Amino acid sequence: MTPVHRKAAGIALIANDSSLYVMRTGVEYAPDLRWSSNMARSATQRVGAIRTWSRRFGVGLLLVIVALPVGTLAALLASRLFGGDVYIGPPDPVDLSTVSLGSALLIGAGALLSVGLYLVPLYFLRQLFGLWAAGEILTRGAATAIRRAGIALLVATAGSSLIGPLTDLLTNELGRFSISIDLANLLPAGVIYVVGLVLDEAARVAEDAELTI
């Protein structure tokens, strides 16, 4: 081993072919390989947990995407055939058995369209979970999926707020026209979009760091 001395600070670096040691005031320091190994194992476990839960949420979202339109259509048919109110959006529930066939079809189409609008952000969220399940955690693709989900939720909220009142106006069943905006969905839409912007910036920083290294 060849000693290399640094001025009068009492520090000596002794290097050989396999390791590097630091001598300071008679105390020997060596790299803690166990700490590095534990950190790597912990990161792997966290990523594995994210991938596992993302797969589970992806399956759950797929079930919701299928169940929403099927359930809505079943409720509309039940209301038309057997009576009973069905809630299709503001301002009031409607009993499709009490309206004409043309009005029932128009109201039903509006309800299905409103549900379809909300399926779009769910689709982008499922796409996001698919990316995370594949191990693409901090990527620009995941950030894009989040931003699209936020924009789609905003469009769905605005669209559904207009569809119900418009169908009521066209069918003239309730005798009034009013617009109600769901603020409870507007706030999450904005938060989701901003989170997408933050994730995109984080992905850019990570990519720059990889290129620098």
N, C-alpha and C positions, 0 to 999 in steps of 0.2 A: 504493500500500500504506500502511496506517495502523499505525504502531508503537505497542505497548502495553508500558509498563515496569513491572517488579515491584520495588518497594523498592530496596534497595542490594545485592541478591544478584547483580547482573551478568547477569540473565536478561531477555531481551526476546522476546516473542511477536510475530511479524510475520505477519499473515494477509492473504490476498487471496482472490479468488473461487475459486481452484482448488486451493490447497495451504496447509499450515501448516508453518512452519519455526521452529526454536528457535535463538536466538543465545545462546551462553554463552562468555564470554571470547574472543570473536572466532572461534569455531568454529561452523560451520553444520551442523545435523542435519536430515535429511529422512526421512520414512517409507520403510522398505525394502519396496517393493511386491513385489520379486522374492522375498523371503523368504516373504511371505504367500502368494504364488502357488505356491511350491514346497511349502509346508505343505498347501495345499488339494489340490494334485495328488497328494501322497503319501498323504493320507487317502483320496482317491478310489481310488487304486491298491490300498490295503489292503482297502477295502470290496469292491472288484471281485474281489480274490483270495478273500476269504471267500465271496462269492456263488458263484464258480466251483467251489471245493472243496466247498461245501455241496451244489450240484447233483450233483456226482460221488458224494459219500457217500450222497445220497438215492437215487440209482440203485442203488448197491451194496446199501443196506439193503432196497430193494424186491426185489432178486434173492434176498437171504437170507430175507426173509419168505416168498417163494414156495417157495424150495428146502427150507426146514426141514420143513414138513409133508409135502411130496411125498417127500423123502428118507426121513423116518421111516416113512411108509406103505409105501414100497418095501422098506425093511429088514424091517418086520414081515411083509409078505407073503413075502419071500424066506426068512425064518426058518421060517415055517409050511409053505411048500411044499417047500423044499429042505433044511431043517435048518440048524443053526448058531446060535450064541448071538447074541442081540441085546441091547444094553445099553439098558434102559428106565429106569434110575435105581437108586438103592440098594435093597437091599443087594447083589444079584448079578445078572449077566446071565442071560437065560433063553433056552432053546431052545424055541421055540413048537411045533416039530414033535413034541415029547415030551409035550405036555399036551393035555387035552381041548379040543374046539372052543369050548365055553363059556368055559373058562379063558383060552384064547387070545384070544377076543374081548374079555374083560374086561381082560386085561393090555394088549392093543393099545389099547383105549379109554383106559386110564389113561396110556399113553405119549403118545398124541395130545393128551390133555388137558394133560399136563405141557408138551409143546411149545407148545401154544396159549397157555399162561400166559406163556411167554417171548416170544411174538410181540407181546404188548401193549406192553411197554417199547420194543421195536424200532419199533412203530408210532408211539409218541410221539416217539422220537428222529428218525424220518423226518419227522414233522410239524415238529420243531424245525429240521431242515435245510431243509425247504421254506420256513419263515419267513425263515431266514437267506439262502437263495437269492433270495428276493423283496426283500431289502434291509432286512428288519426285524431288525436286529442287537440293539440294546439296547432291547427292548420288553417289556412285561408279558406279551404273548402268548408270546414265546419263553421267558420265565421260567416261565410256567405249564406249558408243554410239558416243560421240564426237571424240574420238581417231579413231574409226573405220571409221567414215566419212572422216577424214583427210587422212587415209591410202588409202581408196577407191578412193578418188579424185586424189591422187597421181598416183595410178595404172591406173585410167581412162585416165588421161592426157598422161601418157607414152604410154598406149595402143593405144589411138586414134591417137597419133603422128606417129605410125607405120602402122596402118591399112590402111589408105588412100594410102600412097606411095607403100605399098606391093600389094594392089589390082591393082594399076596402073602398077606395074612391071609385075604382073602375066597376066594381060589382054593386056599389051603392047599397051594401047590406046593413052597415052599421049607421049610415046617415051622417057620418062626420069624418073629418080628415085631420090627423094630428101626426106629428113626427116626434119620436122619442129616441134620443141618442144614449147608448149605454156607456156611461163614463167608466164603469167597472172594467170594460174591455179596452178602452182607449189607453188607460194608464199602463197596463201590462204590455200592450203593443209597443208603446214608446220605450219602456224599460228593455224589452227583448231586443229592439232595434239597436239601442245604445250598447247593450252587452255585446251584440254582434260587431259593432265598431271597435269596441275595446279588444275583443278577441282577435279581430283582424290586425290591429296594431301590434298586439302581443306576438302574433304569428310572424309578422314582418320582422320584429326584433329578433325572434328566434332564428329566422332564416339568415338574417345578417350576421348573427353570432356564429352560425355554422359556417358561413362563407369566410368569416374572419379567421376562424380556427383552421 
